[in-house]
Amino acid sequence: MIRPEPDSPQEDRTERARQIQAAMHEVGKRQWWLWSSAVMVTILLTLGIASFAFPGLLSQEDAKYSFELNQALRGLVGLVLLFNVYTVYQQLQIRRLQDNLADQICTMGKMEARTEEVYKLAILDPLTGLYNRRCGEQRLAEEISRSQRYGHALTVIMLDLNGLKYINDTFGHAAGDDQIKCFAGRINKAIRGSDLAVRQGGDEFLLLLPECKPEEVRHVLGRLSGIKLDLGGRTIPLTFSAGWTNYIPGESPEELLQRADDALYANKRAAKEQNELNMPAQ
């Protein structure tokens, strides 16, 4: 699996998402504190107003005391109103900040989806979902470099579907696409997580198996056998030809692929000759 570099745009977007989430969490804490403060101040001011007004109601004071009490009450009411206005203003600011953050997250989500789509188009085969040829060539060069550096084994397997032309001519190209997709799905289940499956084009596939023991190649090929495809009520066996080889230190990717391709067609010719020998005489 090709992984992004540490300083890739994908990690930058992830870091930005974390920052936005932290900011929204901080906004929520601030909003809770503001509402709590507003409630507490309103309660305290109300109690203050009541403490001023209650004694005056119990005792009949002169006009001067009533006037001063009235002025004090008005001042307290003004403070309550002023604090409420400030609270409303802060709430509007917080709401605006939340809307802005929500828009940024939405935009980032759309960008992430588009980036992921472009990423898939760049490295994946649209029909099978396997890696495309360009990506396979890049990964092969990386695995060869790794093999040279650490001395690890590297095995490549070339696969070629049999009978695709017959399927296309008999059942149509949609059926041929189904055959290719079915085989690709089985390949994904047959290989390890460290391996790479590539659709070279048409009915040809390439498997890169780093640090693969010789007997494991047989296991992989065995998992690809016995596939049957249901086409128009008919069960068609899905067969393939395979050729594989191990990397020889010092050779180029092209030389390695050519040797695997030669092994594929040598095995294909041998299978064809064997079938001809097994055919009954006319």
PASEBA-1860 file (N, C-alpha, C; in nm, 3 decimals):
! residues 282
1> MIRPEPDS> 0.085/-0.119/0.000/0.000/0.000/0.000/0.089/0.123/0.000 ~ 0.066/0.217/-0.091/0.145/0.339/-0.096/0.097/0.433/0.011 ~ 0.190/0.477/0.096/0.153/0.563/0.207/0.199/0.705/0.179 ~ 0.126/0.807/0.227/0.167/0.944/0.205/0.292/0.976/0.284 ~ 0.372/1.070/0.233/0.489/1.116/0.304/0.447/1.192/0.428 ~ 0.538/1.207/0.528/0.502/1.272/0.654/0.452/1.413/0.636 ~ 0.507/1.486/0.534/0.467/1.624/0.514/0.367/1.638/0.400 ~ 0.288/1.536/0.376/0.196/1.536/0.264/0.076/1.624/0.293
9> PQEDRTER> 0.005/1.672/0.188/-0.116/1.752/0.208/-0.222/1.679/0.288 ~ -0.225/1.546/0.278/-0.326/1.471/0.354/-0.305/1.488/0.504 ~ -0.179/1.483/0.550/-0.152/1.502/0.692/-0.175/1.646/0.733 ~ -0.149/1.742/0.641/-0.179/1.882/0.671/-0.328/1.901/0.695 ~ -0.411/1.837/0.611/-0.555/1.849/0.629/-0.599/1.785/0.760 ~ -0.535/1.673/0.795/-0.570/1.608/0.921/-0.537/1.698/1.039 ~ -0.420/1.764/1.032/-0.382/1.854/1.141/-0.476/1.972/1.150 ~ -0.516/2.025/1.035/-0.612/2.137/1.035/-0.746/2.094/1.094
17> ARQIQAAM> -0.788/1.973/1.063/-0.914/1.923/1.119/-0.905/1.913/1.271 ~ -0.790/1.867/1.321/-0.772/1.859/1.467/-0.778/1.998/1.530 ~ -0.714/2.095/1.465/-0.715/2.231/1.518/-0.855/2.289/1.521 ~ -0.933/2.264/1.417/-1.069/2.315/1.413/-1.154/2.249/1.520 ~ -1.137/2.119/1.538/-1.212/2.050/1.643/-1.177/2.104/1.781 ~ -1.046/2.131/1.802/-1.005/2.188/1.931/-1.064/2.327/1.950 ~ -1.069/2.406/1.842/-1.126/2.540/1.851/-1.275/2.535/1.883 ~ -1.346/2.440/1.820/-1.489/2.428/1.847/-1.513/2.382/1.991
25> HEVGKRQW> -1.426/2.297/2.040/-1.438/2.254/2.180/-1.417/2.373/2.273 ~ -1.319/2.458/2.239/-1.292/2.575/2.321/-1.409/2.673/2.316 ~ -1.470/2.686/2.198/-1.586/2.774/2.184/-1.701/2.723/2.271 ~ -1.721/2.590/2.271/-1.826/2.534/2.354/-1.804/2.561/2.502 ~ -1.678/2.549/2.548/-1.647/2.579/2.687/-1.672/2.726/2.719 ~ -1.632/2.812/2.624/-1.652/2.956/2.645/-1.800/2.991/2.650 ~ -1.876/2.928/2.562/-2.019/2.954/2.560/-2.085/2.908/2.690 ~ -2.044/2.791/2.739/-2.099/2.743/2.866/-2.064/2.839/2.980
33> WLWSSAVM> -1.939/2.886/2.982/-1.896/2.979/3.088/-1.974/3.110/3.079 ~ -1.998/3.157/2.956/-2.068/3.283/2.939/-2.212/3.273/2.988 ~ -2.281/3.166/2.952/-2.419/3.149/2.998/-2.425/3.133/3.149 ~ -2.330/3.059/3.204/-2.327/3.042/3.349/-2.304/3.175/3.419 ~ -2.211/3.254/3.365/-2.184/3.385/3.424/-2.306/3.475/3.414 ~ -2.374/3.469/3.300/-2.492/3.554/3.281/-2.600/3.520/3.383 ~ -2.620/3.389/3.403/-2.722/3.348/3.500/-2.684/3.392/3.641 ~ -2.557/3.373/3.678/-2.512/3.409/3.812/-2.521/3.560/3.835
41> VTILLTLG> -2.476/3.639/3.736/-2.481/3.784/3.752/-2.625/3.832/3.760 ~ -2.712/3.777/3.676/-2.853/3.816/3.679/-2.915/3.785/3.816 ~ -2.881/3.667/3.869/-2.934/3.631/4.001/-2.881/3.726/4.108 ~ -2.750/3.756/4.106/-2.692/3.845/4.205/-2.749/3.986/4.197 ~ -2.765/4.036/4.073/-2.821/4.170/4.058/-2.967/4.173/4.102 ~ -3.039/4.067/4.074/-3.178/4.060/4.118/-3.187/4.061/4.271 ~ -3.097/3.984/4.332/-3.093/3.985/4.479/-3.054/4.123/4.533 ~ -2.961/4.189/4.461/-2.923/4.323/4.504/-3.039/4.420/4.496
49> IASFAFPG> -3.113/4.412/4.387/-3.231/4.499/4.371/-3.332/4.470/4.482 ~ -3.354/4.341/4.507/-3.451/4.304/4.610/-3.406/4.353/4.748 ~ -3.274/4.349/4.776/-3.225/4.394/4.907/-3.243/4.542/4.927 ~ -3.234/4.617/4.815/-3.259/4.760/4.826/-3.407/4.791/4.839 ~ -3.487/4.720/4.765/-3.630/4.754/4.760/-3.706/4.702/4.880 ~ -3.668/4.585/4.933/-3.748/4.523/5.039/-3.755/4.607/5.167 ~ -3.642/4.661/5.218/-3.654/4.744/5.340/-3.743/4.865/5.320 ~ -3.738/4.925/5.203/-3.820/5.042/5.178/-3.967/5.010/5.176
57> LLSQEDAK> -3.997/4.888/5.132/-4.138/4.849/5.129/-4.191/4.823/5.269 ~ -4.104/4.777/5.360/-4.148/4.748/5.496/-4.162/4.874/5.581 ~ -4.079/4.969/5.555/-4.083/5.094/5.634/-4.126/5.210/5.548 ~ -4.201/5.298/5.606/-4.247/5.415/5.532/-4.140/5.523/5.544 ~ -4.053/5.537/5.445/-3.945/5.635/5.448/-3.991/5.765/5.383 ~ -3.909/5.862/5.398/-3.942/5.994/5.340/-3.917/5.992/5.190 ~ -3.948/6.103/5.128/-3.938/6.114/4.981/-3.794/6.106/4.934 ~ -3.700/6.163/5.016/-3.559/6.161/4.975/-3.508/6.018/4.967
65> YSFELNQA> -3.542/5.936/5.066/-3.498/5.796/5.065/-3.560/5.722/4.946 ~ -3.687/5.751/4.921/-3.754/5.686/4.807/-3.688/5.725/4.676 ~ -3.645/5.852/4.667/-3.580/5.897/4.543/-3.445/5.826/4.525 ~ -3.366/5.821/4.634/-3.235/5.754/4.625/-3.251/5.606/4.596 ~ -3.354/5.547/4.657/-3.380/5.405/4.629/-3.417/5.383/4.483 ~ -3.497/5.475/4.431/-3.539/5.467/4.292/-3.419/5.479/4.199 ~ -3.327/5.571/4.232/-3.208/5.589/4.150/-3.119/5.464/4.154 ~ -3.103/5.409/4.275/-3.021/5.287/4.289/-3.081/5.171/4.209
73> LRGLVGLV> -3.215/5.158/4.217/-3.280/5.051/4.143/-3.261/5.069/3.993 ~ -3.273/5.193/3.949/-3.253/5.219/3.805/-3.110/5.185/3.763 ~ -3.013/5.219/3.850/-2.875/5.186/3.817/-2.853/5.036/3.807 ~ -2.911/4.963/3.902/-2.896/4.818/3.899/-2.965/4.758/3.777 ~ -3.085/4.809/3.747/-3.155/4.762/3.627/-3.073/4.792/3.502 ~ -3.011/4.910/3.501/-2.926/4.946/3.386/-2.808/4.851/3.372 ~ -2.747/4.815/3.487/-2.636/4.720/3.483/-2.681/4.584/3.430 ~ -2.799/4.539/3.476/-2.852/4.412/3.427/-2.873/4.417/3.276
81> LLFNVYTV> -2.934/4.527/3.231/-2.959/4.541/3.087/-2.828/4.546/3.009 ~ -2.730/4.621/3.062/-2.601/4.633/2.995/-2.532/4.497/2.986 ~ -2.536/4.422/3.095/-2.473/4.290/3.095/-2.544/4.196/2.999 ~ -2.676/4.205/2.994/-2.752/4.121/2.901/-2.719/4.155/2.756 ~ -2.705/4.285/2.727/-2.667/4.326/2.591/-2.530/4.270/2.556 ~ -2.437/4.280/2.653/-2.302/4.226/2.631/-2.307/4.075/2.608 ~ -2.391/4.007/2.686/-2.405/3.862/2.671/-2.458/3.826/2.533 ~ -2.561/3.900/2.490/-2.618/3.874/2.357/-2.513/3.897/2.249
89> YQQLQIRR> -2.435/4.004/2.264/-2.329/4.035/2.166/-2.227/3.920/2.160 ~ -2.184/3.873/2.278/-2.089/3.762/2.281/-2.147/3.636/2.220 ~ -2.275/3.613/2.244/-2.340/3.496/2.184/-2.342/3.505/2.032 ~ -2.368/3.624/1.982/-2.366/3.644/1.837/-2.227/3.619/1.780 ~ -2.123/3.666/1.853/-1.987/3.645/1.808/-1.952/3.496/1.809 ~ -1.994/3.429/1.915/-1.968/3.285/1.924/-2.041/3.210/1.813 ~ -2.166/3.247/1.789/-2.243/3.183/1.682/-2.178/3.206/1.547 ~ -2.127/3.326/1.524/-2.060/3.355/1.398/-1.933/3.271/1.384
97> LQDNLADQ> -1.860/3.257/1.495/-1.739/3.176/1.492/-1.773/3.029/1.468 ~ -1.878/2.981/1.530/-1.919/2.842/1.509/-1.961/2.818/1.365 ~ -2.035/2.912/1.308/-2.076/2.898/1.167/-1.955/2.897/1.075 ~ -1.857/2.983/1.108/-1.736/2.989/1.026/-1.659/2.858/1.034 ~ -1.646/2.804/1.154/-1.577/2.677/1.171/-1.652/2.563/1.102 ~ -1.784/2.566/1.112/-1.864/2.462/1.046/-1.846/2.469/0.895 ~ -1.840/2.591/0.840/-1.817/2.606/0.695/-1.680/2.553/0.656 ~ -1.579/2.580/0.741/-1.445/2.531/0.711/-1.441/2.378/0.713
105> ICTMGKME> -1.507/2.320/0.810/-1.510/2.173/0.818/-1.581/2.114/0.698 ~ -1.691/2.177/0.659/-1.764/2.130/0.541/-1.678/2.140/0.416 ~ -1.607/2.253/0.402/-1.519/2.272/0.287/-1.407/2.170/0.287 ~ -1.350/2.146/0.406/-1.243/2.047/0.416/-1.293/1.907/0.383 ~ -1.417/1.878/0.425/-1.474/1.747/0.392/-1.488/1.729/0.242 ~ -1.534/1.834/0.173/-1.548/1.827/0.028/-1.412/1.813/-0.039 ~ -1.312/1.890/0.012/-1.178/1.881/-0.044/-1.119/1.743/-0.022 ~ -1.145/1.687/0.097/-1.094/1.553/0.127/-1.154/1.450/0.032
113> ARTEEVYK> -1.285/1.463/0.007/-1.351/1.368/-0.083/-1.297/1.381/-0.226 ~ -1.277/1.505/-0.269/-1.223/1.526/-0.404/-1.080/1.477/-0.415 ~ -1.001/1.505/-0.310/-0.862/1.460/-0.310/-0.854/1.308/-0.314 ~ -0.941/1.244/-0.234/-0.943/1.098/-0.233/-0.984/1.043/-0.370 ~ -1.078/1.110/-0.434/-1.122/1.067/-0.566/-1.009/1.080/-0.668 ~ -0.941/1.196/-0.665/-0.828/1.217/-0.757/-0.717/1.117/-0.729 ~ -0.693/1.092/-0.599/-0.590/0.996/-0.559/-0.620/0.857/-0.616 ~ -0.747/0.817/-0.604/-0.785/0.685/-0.656/-0.773/0.680/-0.808
121> LAILDPLT> -0.813/0.788/-0.875/-0.802/0.791/-1.020/-0.656/0.783/-1.064 ~ -0.566/0.838/-0.981/-0.425/0.842/-1.018/-0.357/0.708/-1.001 ~ -0.400/0.626/-0.905/-0.325/0.504/-0.876/-0.405/0.375/-0.896 ~ -0.538/0.386/-0.911/-0.619/0.264/-0.918/-0.676/0.244/-1.058 ~ -0.691/0.118/-1.093/-0.759/0.082/-1.216/-0.909/0.096/-1.196 ~ -0.979/0.173/-1.278/-1.121/0.201/-1.252/-1.212/0.079/-1.259 ~ -1.175/-0.022/-1.335/-1.262/-0.139/-1.351/-1.249/-0.235/-1.233 ~ -1.128/-0.262/-1.191/-1.104/-0.367/-1.091/-1.079/-0.313/-0.951
129> GLYNRRCG> -1.034/-0.189/-0.940/-0.994/-0.137/-0.809/-0.853/-0.177/-0.770 ~ -0.786/-0.256/-0.853/-0.645/-0.288/-0.829/-0.560/-0.167/-0.866 ~ -0.433/-0.171/-0.827/-0.344/-0.061/-0.866/-0.320/-0.065/-1.017 ~ -0.302/0.054/-1.075/-0.282/0.060/-1.220/-0.134/0.038/-1.256 ~ -0.108/0.035/-1.384/0.027/0.000/-1.431/0.131/0.101/-1.385 ~ 0.097/0.228/-1.392/0.191/0.332/-1.352/0.230/0.317/-1.205 ~ 0.132/0.293/-1.122/0.159/0.274/-0.979/0.240/0.148/-0.957 ~ 0.211/0.043/-1.032/0.286/-0.081/-1.020/0.432/-0.063/-1.056
137> EQRLAEEI> 0.459/0.014/-1.160/0.598/0.039/-1.199/0.672/0.116/-1.090 ~ 0.603/0.213/-1.030/0.665/0.290/-0.923/0.695/0.202/-0.802 ~ 0.599/0.119/-0.765/0.619/0.032/-0.649/0.726/-0.073/-0.677 ~ 0.732/-0.123/-0.801/0.834/-0.222/-0.836/0.973/-0.163/-0.819 ~ 0.993/-0.038/-0.867/1.123/0.027/-0.850/1.158/0.044/-0.703 ~ 1.057/0.076/-0.619/1.081/0.092/-0.475/1.119/-0.041/-0.412 ~ 1.050/-0.148/-0.451/1.079/-0.279/-0.393/1.215/-0.332/-0.437 ~ 1.254/-0.302/-0.560/1.387/-0.342/-0.607/1.495/-0.268/-0.528
145> SRSQRYGH> 1.475/-0.139/-0.507/1.570/-0.060/-0.428/1.579/-0.114/-0.285 ~ 1.467/-0.151/-0.230/1.464/-0.207/-0.095/1.534/-0.343/-0.091 ~ 1.512/-0.424/-0.194/1.575/-0.555/-0.201/1.727/-0.542/-0.211 ~ 1.774/-0.446/-0.289/1.917/-0.424/-0.302/1.977/-0.374/-0.171 ~ 1.901/-0.290/-0.100/1.954/-0.230/0.023/1.963/-0.331/0.137 ~ 1.859/-0.412/0.152/1.852/-0.501/0.267/1.872/-0.649/0.233 ~ 1.881/-0.680/0.104/1.901/-0.818/0.065/1.777/-0.905/0.077 ~ 1.659/-0.843/0.081/1.535/-0.920/0.091/1.496/-0.976/-0.045
153> ALTVIMLD> 1.428/-1.090/-0.042/1.382/-1.151/-0.166/1.263/-1.074/-0.223 ~ 1.249/-1.081/-0.354/1.137/-1.017/-0.422/1.091/-1.108/-0.535 ~ 0.964/-1.144/-0.532/0.907/-1.231/-0.634/0.800/-1.156/-0.711 ~ 0.801/-1.173/-0.842/0.695/-1.114/-0.925/0.624/-1.228/-0.999 ~ 0.493/-1.214/-1.009/0.411/-1.313/-1.080/0.333/-1.240/-1.189 ~ 0.342/-1.290/-1.310/0.262/-1.239/-1.421/0.145/-1.335/-1.443 ~ 0.024/-1.279/-1.454/-0.096/-1.359/-1.474/-0.167/-1.316/-1.601 ~ -0.223/-1.412/-1.669/-0.294/-1.384/-1.794/-0.423/-1.466/-1.796
161> LNGLKYIN> -0.537/-1.398/-1.802/-0.665/-1.469/-1.805/-0.681/-1.546/-1.936 ~ -0.737/-1.664/-1.926/-0.765/-1.744/-2.046/-0.910/-1.723/-2.089 ~ -0.930/-1.720/-2.219/-1.065/-1.721/-2.274/-1.140/-1.590/-2.268 ~ -1.071/-1.477/-2.247/-1.143/-1.350/-2.242/-1.207/-1.317/-2.376 ~ -1.137/-1.344/-2.484/-1.193/-1.315/-2.617/-1.319/-1.398/-2.641 ~ -1.317/-1.522/-2.598/-1.436/-1.607/-2.615/-1.554/-1.550/-2.535 ~ -1.527/-1.506/-2.413/-1.634/-1.449/-2.330/-1.689/-1.323/-2.396 ~ -1.599/-1.237/-2.444/-1.644/-1.113/-2.509/-1.727/-1.142/-2.633
169> DTFGHAAG> -1.682/-1.236/-2.714/-1.752/-1.266/-2.839/-1.885/-1.338/-2.815 ~ -1.890/-1.420/-2.711/-2.010/-1.502/-2.686/-2.113/-1.429/-2.602 ~ -2.068/-1.364/-2.496/-2.161/-1.303/-2.400/-2.159/-1.150/-2.399 ~ -2.066/-1.093/-2.469/-2.057/-0.946/-2.472/-1.945/-0.894/-2.383 ~ -1.906/-0.769/-2.408/-1.794/-0.711/-2.334/-1.827/-0.687/-2.187 ~ -1.954/-0.667/-2.154/-1.991/-0.651/-2.013/-1.960/-0.778/-1.936 ~ -1.984/-0.894/-2.000/-1.951/-1.021/-1.935/-1.800/-1.036/-1.920 ~ -1.726/-0.988/-2.021/-1.580/-0.991/-2.011/-1.531/-0.905/-1.895
177> DDQIKCFA> -1.595/-0.789/-1.876/-1.559/-0.703/-1.762/-1.590/-0.773/-1.629 ~ -1.702/-0.845/-1.625/-1.737/-0.921/-1.504/-1.631/-1.027/-1.475 ~ -1.581/-1.090/-1.580/-1.478/-1.192/-1.562/-1.351/-1.130/-1.503 ~ -1.312/-1.015/-1.556/-1.192/-0.946/-1.507/-1.210/-0.903/-1.362 ~ -1.327/-0.846/-1.330/-1.353/-0.800/-1.193/-1.358/-0.917/-1.096 ~ -1.417/-1.027/-1.137/-1.423/-1.145/-1.052/-1.283/-1.197/-1.020 ~ -1.199/-1.201/-1.120/-1.062/-1.248/-1.100/-0.984/-1.151/-1.012 ~ -1.003/-1.022/-1.033/-0.934/-0.922/-0.951/-0.976/-0.932/-0.805
185> GRINKAIR> -1.104/-0.956/-0.781/-1.151/-0.973/-0.644/-1.088/-1.093/-0.576 ~ -1.071/-1.202/-0.651/-1.007/-1.320/-0.594/-0.858/-1.293/-0.566 ~ -0.794/-1.215/-0.652/-0.653/-1.181/-0.630/-0.636/-1.107/-0.499 ~ -0.725/-1.011/-0.473/-0.716/-0.933/-0.349/-0.724/-1.021/-0.226 ~ -0.802/-1.130/-0.235/-0.815/-1.221/-0.122/-0.698/-1.319/-0.112 ~ -0.626/-1.336/-0.223/-0.520/-1.437/-0.226/-0.386/-1.385/-0.177 ~ -0.365/-1.254/-0.180/-0.234/-1.199/-0.146/-0.232/-1.145/-0.004 ~ -0.112/-1.117/0.045/-0.094/-1.062/0.178/-0.110/-0.909/0.175
193> GSDLAVRQ> -0.117/-0.851/0.293/-0.129/-0.706/0.301/-0.007/-0.634/0.250 ~ 0.110/-0.697/0.258/0.234/-0.635/0.210/0.255/-0.651/0.061 ~ 0.174/-0.734/-0.005/0.187/-0.756/-0.148/0.111/-0.649/-0.226 ~ 0.135/-0.646/-0.356/0.068/-0.548/-0.442/0.015/-0.618/-0.565 ~ -0.113/-0.596/-0.595/-0.175/-0.651/-0.716/-0.197/-0.538/-0.815 ~ -0.156/-0.560/-0.939/-0.160/-0.456/-1.043/-0.231/-0.512/-1.166 ~ -0.319/-0.431/-1.221/-0.374/-0.467/-1.352/-0.289/-0.398/-1.458 ~ -0.217/-0.479/-1.533/-0.127/-0.424/-1.634/-0.205/-0.369/-1.754
201> GGDEFLLL> -0.323/-0.422/-1.775/-0.403/-0.382/-1.890/-0.468/-0.504/-1.953 ~ -0.591/-0.487/-2.005/-0.659/-0.599/-2.066/-0.680/-0.711/-1.966 ~ -0.630/-0.830/-2.001/-0.646/-0.947/-1.913/-0.515/-0.985/-1.845 ~ -0.420/-0.890/-1.835/-0.291/-0.918/-1.775/-0.280/-0.853/-1.637 ~ -0.221/-0.929/-1.544/-0.207/-0.881/-1.407/-0.064/-0.908/-1.360 ~ -0.022/-0.826/-1.264/0.111/-0.839/-1.206/0.099/-0.841/-1.055 ~ 0.167/-0.935/-0.990/0.170/-0.942/-0.844/0.313/-0.921/-0.796 ~ 0.330/-0.830/-0.703/0.460/-0.807/-0.639/0.455/-0.866/-0.499
209> LPECKPEE> 0.546/-0.960/-0.472/0.545/-1.031/-0.345/0.679/-1.012/-0.275 ~ 0.695/-0.909/-0.193/0.821/-0.889/-0.120/0.839/-0.997/-0.014 ~ 0.965/-1.043/0.001/1.001/-1.140/0.104/0.911/-1.264/0.098 ~ 0.891/-1.312/-0.021/0.802/-1.427/-0.043/0.885/-1.554/-0.061 ~ 0.852/-1.657/0.014/0.920/-1.785/-0.001/0.865/-1.857/-0.124 ~ 0.947/-1.944/-0.186/0.903/-2.013/-0.309/0.771/-2.089/-0.292 ~ 0.753/-2.155/-0.177/0.630/-2.232/-0.159/0.506/-2.143/-0.146 ~ 0.527/-2.016/-0.106/0.413/-1.925/-0.093/0.355/-1.887/-0.229
217> VRHVLGRL> 0.439/-1.893/-0.334/0.388/-1.865/-0.469/0.283/-1.970/-0.506 ~ 0.310/-2.094/-0.472/0.213/-2.201/-0.501/0.084/-2.179/-0.423 ~ 0.096/-2.131/-0.299/-0.023/-2.105/-0.219/-0.108/-1.996/-0.284 ~ -0.042/-1.889/-0.330/-0.115/-1.780/-0.395/-0.187/-1.830/-0.519 ~ -0.116/-1.904/-0.603/-0.178/-1.955/-0.726/-0.289/-2.054/-0.695 ~ -0.271/-2.131/-0.588/-0.376/-2.225/-0.549/-0.504/-2.155/-0.506 ~ -0.490/-2.039/-0.442/-0.608/-1.963/-0.400/-0.682/-1.901/-0.520 ~ -0.613/-1.895/-0.634/-0.676/-1.837/-0.753/-0.743/-1.942/-0.842
225> SGIKLDLG> -0.730/-2.067/-0.806/-0.787/-2.173/-0.889/-0.929/-2.205/-0.845 ~ -1.002/-2.270/-0.934/-1.138/-2.313/-0.901/-1.243/-2.204/-0.907 ~ -1.213/-2.092/-0.974/-1.311/-1.984/-0.984/-1.411/-2.017/-1.094 ~ -1.538/-1.995/-1.066/-1.643/-2.017/-1.166/-1.726/-1.890/-1.178 ~ -1.765/-1.860/-1.301/-1.839/-1.739/-1.331/-1.974/-1.777/-1.392 ~ -2.082/-1.720/-1.338/-2.217/-1.747/-1.387/-2.253/-1.643/-1.491 ~ -2.266/-1.685/-1.616/-2.298/-1.594/-1.725/-2.421/-1.645/-1.800 ~ -2.530/-1.573/-1.790/-2.651/-1.609/-1.862/-2.702/-1.747/-1.829
233> GRTIPLTF> -2.688/-1.787/-1.703/-2.734/-1.920/-1.664/-2.633/-2.030/-1.689 ~ -2.519/-1.995/-1.747/-2.414/-2.094/-1.772/-2.299/-2.070/-1.676 ~ -2.243/-2.175/-1.622/-2.129/-2.165/-1.532/-2.001/-2.186/-1.612 ~ -1.920/-2.081/-1.618/-1.798/-2.083/-1.696/-1.679/-2.089/-1.602 ~ -1.591/-2.188/-1.614/-1.470/-2.191/-1.530/-1.375/-2.078/-1.570 ~ -1.319/-2.013/-1.470/-1.228/-1.902/-1.495/-1.086/-1.953/-1.474 ~ -1.010/-1.963/-1.582/-0.874/-2.015/-1.574/-0.774/-1.907/-1.614 ~ -0.649/-1.932/-1.582/-0.545/-1.834/-1.610/-0.412/-1.904/-1.631
241> SAGWTNYI> -0.319/-1.830/-1.688/-0.182/-1.877/-1.701/-0.094/-1.789/-1.612 ~ 0.015/-1.844/-1.563/0.101/-1.771/-1.469/0.247/-1.798/-1.499 ~ 0.328/-1.697/-1.473/0.473/-1.710/-1.481/0.535/-1.625/-1.372 ~ 0.636/-1.674/-1.307/0.694/-1.600/-1.196/0.845/-1.619/-1.194 ~ 0.909/-1.524/-1.127/1.053/-1.530/-1.111/1.094/-1.444/-0.993 ~ 1.216/-1.463/-0.945/1.270/-1.386/-0.834/1.367/-1.281/-0.887 ~ 1.378/-1.174/-0.814/1.468/-1.065/-0.853/1.613/-1.109/-0.837 ~ 1.692/-1.079/-0.940/1.835/-1.103/-0.938/1.905/-0.971/-0.912
249> PGESPEEL> 1.985/-0.960/-0.808/2.050/-0.832/-0.776/2.122/-0.773/-0.896 ~ 2.097/-0.647/-0.919/2.164/-0.576/-1.027/2.081/-0.558/-1.152 ~ 1.974/-0.637/-1.169/1.895/-0.622/-1.291/1.794/-0.508/-1.277 ~ 1.750/-0.458/-1.389/1.656/-0.346/-1.392/1.514/-0.397/-1.379 ~ 1.418/-0.308/-1.346/1.277/-0.351/-1.342/1.230/-0.409/-1.474 ~ 1.278/-0.351/-1.584/1.237/-0.402/-1.715/1.286/-0.544/-1.738 ~ 1.410/-0.571/-1.698/1.464/-0.706/-1.714/1.390/-0.807/-1.627 ~ 1.356/-0.766/-1.507/1.281/-0.856/-1.418/1.144/-0.888/-1.477
257> LQRADDAL> 1.073/-0.786/-1.525/0.941/-0.808/-1.583/0.950/-0.892/-1.710 ~ 1.054/-0.872/-1.787/1.069/-0.950/-1.910/1.090/-1.096/-1.879 ~ 1.168/-1.126/-1.776/1.188/-1.267/-1.738/1.059/-1.329/-1.688 ~ 0.980/-1.253/-1.611/0.851/-1.305/-1.564/0.756/-1.326/-1.681 ~ 0.759/-1.233/-1.778/0.673/-1.245/-1.895/0.713/-1.366/-1.979 ~ 0.844/-1.388/-1.993/0.892/-1.506/-2.068/0.847/-1.635/-1.999 ~ 0.853/-1.636/-1.866/0.809/-1.755/-1.792/0.659/-1.777/-1.811 ~ 0.582/-1.668/-1.816/0.438/-1.679/-1.837/0.408/-1.746/-1.971
265> YANKRAAK> 0.469/-1.696/-2.077/0.437/-1.750/-2.208/0.498/-1.887/-2.230 ~ 0.608/-1.919/-2.162/0.662/-2.055/-2.168/0.564/-2.153/-2.103 ~ 0.508/-2.114/-1.988/0.410/-2.201/-1.922/0.282/-2.210/-2.004 ~ 0.246/-2.100/-2.070/0.125/-2.100/-2.153/0.141/-2.193/-2.272 ~ 0.259/-2.190/-2.337/0.284/-2.279/-2.450/0.287/-2.426/-2.405 ~ 0.348/-2.448/-2.288/0.355/-2.585/-2.237/0.216/-2.639/-2.207 ~ 0.129/-2.556/-2.150/-0.007/-2.600/-2.120/-0.084/-2.627/-2.248 ~ -0.062/-2.544/-2.350/-0.131/-2.564/-2.478/-0.087/-2.693/-2.544
273> EQNELNMP> 0.043/-2.720/-2.541/0.094/-2.844/-2.600/0.042/-2.965/-2.525 ~ 0.034/-2.953/-2.392/-0.017/-3.065/-2.314/-0.163/-3.093/-2.346 ~ -0.242/-2.987/-2.365/-0.382/-3.005/-2.401/-0.396/-3.071/-2.538 ~ -0.307/-3.034/-2.631/-0.313/-3.093/-2.764/-0.278/-3.241/-2.759 ~ -0.181/-3.277/-2.670/-0.145/-3.419/-2.657/-0.257/-3.501/-2.595 ~ -0.333/-3.436/-2.508/-0.442/-3.507/-2.439/-0.568/-3.515/-2.521 ~ -0.574/-3.442/-2.634/-0.693/-3.448/-2.720/-0.700/-3.583/-2.791 ~ -0.818/-3.641/-2.800/-0.832/-3.771/-2.869/-0.805/-3.756/-3.017
281> AQ> -0.747/-3.858/-3.076/-0.718/-3.856/-3.219/-0.846/-3.860/-3.300 ~ -0.846/-3.788/-3.412/-0.966/-3.783/-3.497/-0.977/-3.911/-3.582
END
